[in-house]
Amino acid sequence: MNANLNAYAEIVKMAFSVLIIDDSDKIRELVIRTVVDAGLFDSYQEARDGLEGFKSIMGTIPDLVICDLEMPRMDGFKFLKMVNARPEFQDIPIIILTSSSDQASKVRGLEQGACDYITKPFDAAELVARVKIHLKIKKLQEQLRKTINQKKTIEHFRALSNMDSLTKLCNRRFFLEICENEMQRAKRLRTFFSLIILDIDHFKEINDAYGHEYGDRVLVAVSETLLGVLRRYDFASRYGGDEFVLLLPAIPLSGGMDVAERLLESVQALTFAPPLERLSVTASLGVATYPSPQVDSVTTLFRQADDALYRAKQNGRNRVATMEILNF
C-alpha cells in the first residue's frame, strides 16, 4: 500500500498535460472536468476531430491523449495511424473513447497504437483509475529510459578514461591492468602470453622536420597498422610518446616473434599523403614472454621486452629482437 501511495505521490508531483479529442463539446467538457478535478493534470488541450488533434500535438506534445473513435473529417483510427507513423509521438499513451460495443473496433484501436479504451457513457471513477495507471506506466518508462541513458553515459566515459585520445588504443594505465589480469590468468591456468614493445625509429626527427601535427598522423597510422595485424582478443596500447606495447594471450615467444616481424613489415609499407609522401617509417621491436626463468611479474616481463628493444636499436634499428632465455 505504501509503495502504491509513493508511486501516486510521484505522479501528482509532476506537471502533466492532457489532450481530449471528441466532436462533442459536452463530452470534452465532462472529460476535462473529471481528470482535472482529480488533480491528474495541470493543463489541457482540446480538439474536435483527429485532424485538429494531430495539429495540436505537432505544436505541443501532451503526456496523455483521450480520443473518441467516431468523429467527422478525421476519425480516431486515422488519428492513431498518423501518430503511430511519427517516432516522436509513439510514447504518448492514448486512451480511446467509444460508444460502440463492437469488440472488433476496440481491438482495431488497440492494434493501431491505443493503450486502453473506455466505453461511453463512461464512469468517472473508472476514467480516473485508468488514467492514473497509464501516467504511472509513463513515469516508470521515463525513469527506465533515464537509467539506461545514465548507464550508457557512464560506460562511454569509462571507455574514454581507458583510451588514448589520439590513437584510440588502450592508455598506459588500462593496459597495465590488463597485463596484471593476464599474468594472473596465465599463472592460474599454466598457460603463456607474449609482450611486444614497438618504438618508431627516429620519431623526434619526424616531429622536427614536419611538426607535431604530422607527427600525430604518423602515430595514428602506426596504431591502425597494429590493429590490422592483431587478433580481436589481443591488446594494443600507446605506452609513451612514440612507443606502443602489445599483449598477445596464448602466444609463446616464437609466435610473438612472428607477429613482431609482420608488424615490422607493415610499418615499413606505410605510405602518406603530402607533405609526408617521401617519408619512410621504420620501427624497432622487442619481444618477451611468460613463463620464462627471468619473468615472474609484469614488471620483469616489461624489463625483458625493453632489453630486447634496446638490442634491436643497438643493432641498427628497423628490426626485431627477443628476450634472451637463460637456463638456470
Helices and strands as residue ranges (DSSP letters): H 2-13, E 17-21, H 25-37, E 43-47, H 50-59, E 64-68, H 76-84, G 87-89, E 94-98, H 103-111, E 116-119, H 124-161, H 172-189, E 193-200, H 203-210, H 212-229, E 235-238, E 243-249, H 253-268, E 283-290, H 298-314, E 320-322
